[in-house]
Amino acid sequence: MKTRLVILFLALMLPALLVSAEQAPLFPDISGYSVEELLLLQEKIQAELLNKGHNPYYDLERGDKGDAVLNVQEKLRELGYYDGPLSGKLDSETQKAFKRFEKDHGLPNDGLPSSEDQAVLFLAEAIIEPSAEPAQEETDDRQTETDRYQDYGPFDYQDCLRYPEKHDGEKVVLRGKILQVLGSRGEGFQIRLATAGDKDVVYVMIDHAPDFALEEDADLVVYARMQKTITYQSTWKLKITIPAAVADHIIPE
């Protein structure tokens, strides 16, 4: 009896199933496509999604890692803006390349790939040849910068802490992680920079506004002049003395 009911049910449903199958969208078989063809198809699909009001991208921030950043680096390289490693990390070199792309396309020039910026980047219409002149100027600027700060030497934390007068005015290179940021672009910044893990903290005064955001936990290279020491009170009411310095030039690392 049950078998007959099943057969009868299938007989009744068969016309509806056939109609449904005919109405279902047919997708092409793409198994035989090459990687280049699939990538081109992906770009066309993303462009059509954008045209229909769907943005498949999300905002990227400095220090982000992953495939989204890798895709940006690959596209920038394809367009001639980037010649660095395909690391998948949004570092300073990637930001500089993206700033050049933004400048050429009239986008907010902050070097951070927002979802809107990436929509422009990955559209076929965005493919243009950047002028060689800005790249040459940047190369010249880097060379000048290297020459300008070549007399900044190594930093000895313990010696600067014990004998601040001896090192007052000394030109040093500080490398470390930002623990705290105070101040503003209008008034200047003060940061606490950890030059050895979370230890060996230096108080660095920055009287100029950098072209990138100063954020806690970010790695930084500082060409600085030592300024003896500074003493402040911790949250535990303890007096803490650390070396102080004035930044002449800072570079994100």
C-alpha positions in Angstrom: 0.0 0.0 0.0 2.8 2.4 1.0 4.7 1.7 -2.2 1.6 2.5 -4.3 1.2 5.8 -2.4 4.8 6.8 -3.1 4.4 6.0 -6.8 1.2 8.0 -7.0 2.8 11.0 -5.2 5.8 11.0 -7.6 3.4 10.7 -10.6 1.5 13.8 -9.4 4.6 15.8 -8.6 6.6 15.0 -11.8 5.0 17.8 -14.0 5.7 20.4 -11.3 9.3 19.2 -10.9 9.9 19.4 -14.6 8.5 22.9 -14.8 10.7 24.0 -11.9 13.8 22.5 -13.5 13.0 24.4 -16.7 12.7 27.7 -14.8 15.8 27.3 -12.8 18.7 29.5 -13.9 21.4 27.7 -16.0 25.0 28.4 -14.9 27.8 27.7 -17.4 30.4 25.0 -16.8 33.6 26.8 -15.8 35.7 23.8 -15.0 37.6 24.2 -18.2 38.5 27.8 -17.7 42.1 28.9 -17.1 43.1 30.9 -14.0 43.4 34.1 -16.0 39.9 33.6 -17.4 38.5 32.9 -14.0 40.1 36.0 -12.6 38.7 38.1 -15.4 35.3 36.6 -14.8 35.6 37.4 -11.1 36.3 41.0 -11.9 33.3 41.2 -14.2 31.1 39.6 -11.5 32.3 42.0 -8.9 31.7 45.0 -11.2 28.2 43.8 -11.9 27.6 43.4 -8.1 28.7 47.0 -7.7 26.4 48.1 -10.4 23.5 46.4 -8.6 24.4 48.2 -5.4 26.3 45.4 -3.6 29.9 46.2 -2.5 31.7 42.9 -1.9 34.7 44.6 -0.2 35.3 45.9 3.4 37.5 48.6 4.8 41.1 47.7 5.5 43.3 49.3 8.2 47.1 49.6 8.6 48.5 46.3 9.9 45.6 44.1 8.6 46.7 40.8 7.1 45.0 38.2 4.9 43.7 37.5 1.4 41.9 40.9 1.1 45.2 42.7 1.5 47.0 40.3 -0.8 44.4 41.0 -3.5 45.0 44.7 -3.2 48.8 44.2 -3.5 48.3 42.0 -6.6 46.0 44.6 -8.2 48.4 47.5 -7.4 51.3 45.5 -8.9 49.2 44.7 -12.0 48.5 48.4 -12.4 52.2 49.4 -11.9 51.8 51.1 -8.5 53.5 48.5 -6.3 56.7 46.5 -6.7 57.1 45.2 -3.1 56.5 41.6 -1.8 53.1 40.0 -1.9 53.0 39.6 1.9 49.3 40.0 2.5 50.1 42.6 5.1 49.0 46.2 4.9 52.4 47.8 5.7 53.9 51.2 4.9 55.0 50.3 1.4 51.5 49.1 0.4 50.1 52.2 1.9 52.4 54.4 -0.2 51.5 52.5 -3.3 47.8 52.9 -2.6 48.2 56.6 -1.9 49.7 57.0 -5.4 46.7 55.1 -6.8 44.3 57.3 -4.8 45.9 60.4 -6.0 45.6 59.4 -9.7 41.9 58.5 -9.2 40.8 61.5 -7.1 40.2 59.4 -4.0 40.8 60.4 -0.3 44.5 60.3 -0.1 45.1 58.4 3.2 46.6 55.2 1.8 43.9 53.0 3.5 41.9 50.8 1.1 38.3 51.5 2.1 35.5 49.4 0.5 34.7 52.3 -1.9 38.4 52.7 -2.8 38.7 49.0 -3.6 35.6 49.2 -5.7 37.5 51.6 -7.9 40.7 49.6 -7.8 39.2 46.4 -9.0 37.0 47.8 -11.7 38.4 47.4 -15.2 38.1 51.1 -15.8 40.6 51.8 -13.1 43.5 50.3 -15.1 45.7 53.2 -16.2 49.4 53.7 -16.4 50.7 55.9 -13.6 53.2 58.5 -14.6 56.8 57.7 -14.0 57.6 61.1 -12.6 56.1 60.7 -9.1 57.9 57.3 -8.7 61.2 59.0 -9.6 60.6 61.8 -7.2 59.9 59.3 -4.4 63.1 57.5 -5.2 65.0 60.7 -5.0 63.2 61.6 -1.7 64.2 58.3 -0.2 67.8 58.7 -1.1 67.9 62.2 0.3 66.2 61.0 3.4 68.8 58.2 3.9 71.7 60.7 3.4 70.0 63.2 5.8 69.8 60.8 8.7 72.9 58.7 8.2 74.7 60.2 11.2 72.0 59.0 13.6 73.6 56.2 15.7 72.6 53.4 17.9 70.6 53.9 21.2 71.9 52.7 24.6 68.9 52.8 26.9 70.7 52.1 30.2 73.5 54.5 29.5 71.1 57.3 28.5 69.1 56.6 31.7 72.1 56.7 34.0 74.0 59.5 32.3 71.4 61.7 30.6 73.8 64.8 30.5 76.3 62.8 28.6 73.8 61.9 25.8 71.9 65.3 25.7 71.6 66.3 22.1 72.9 63.0 20.8 71.4 61.8 17.5 70.0 58.2 17.8 67.7 55.8 16.0 64.9 54.5 18.1 63.0 51.4 17.1 60.0 50.1 19.0 56.3 49.8 19.7 54.0 52.7 20.6 52.6 52.2 24.1 50.7 55.5 24.5 49.9 58.5 22.3 49.0 61.9 23.7 48.4 65.3 21.9 47.0 66.2 18.6 48.0 67.3 15.1 47.6 70.9 16.0 49.6 70.8 19.2 52.1 68.1 18.5 52.3 64.5 19.9 54.0 62.9 22.8 54.4 59.1 22.7 55.8 56.5 25.0 57.9 54.1 22.8 59.0 50.7 24.1 62.3 49.9 22.5 62.7 46.4 23.9 59.4 44.5 24.2 57.3 46.3 26.8 60.5 47.6 28.6 63.0 50.3 28.0 60.4 53.0 27.4 61.4 56.4 25.9 59.3 59.5 26.0 59.4 61.0 22.5 58.1 64.5 21.6 56.9 65.0 18.0 56.3 68.6 17.0 55.2 67.9 13.4 52.1 66.1 12.1 53.1 62.8 10.3 51.3 61.7 7.1 50.1 58.5 8.9 48.1 57.8 12.0 50.0 57.3 15.3 48.4 54.3 16.9 49.1 52.2 20.0 50.9 48.9 19.4 52.2 50.2 16.0 55.9 49.7 15.2 57.9 52.9 14.6 61.3 54.0 13.6 62.3 57.4 15.1 65.3 59.5 14.2 65.7 61.6 17.3 67.9 63.8 19.5 68.1 62.8 23.1 66.8 65.3 25.8 68.0 64.0 29.1 65.2 62.4 31.1 61.6 63.0 32.1 59.8 62.0 35.3 56.1 61.3 35.6 53.7 59.8 38.1 52.2 56.4 37.3 48.6 55.4 38.1 50.0 53.8 41.2 51.4 57.1 42.4 54.9 56.0 41.7 57.5 58.4 40.2 59.0 57.0 37.0 62.0 58.4 35.2 62.7 57.5 31.6 64.9 58.9 28.8 63.4 61.7 26.7 63.9 62.6 23.0 62.7 64.9 20.3 61.8 63.3 17.0 63.4 64.7 13.8 61.8 62.1 11.6 59.5 59.1 12.1 58.7 56.2 9.8 56.1 53.4 10.3 57.7 50.0 10.3 
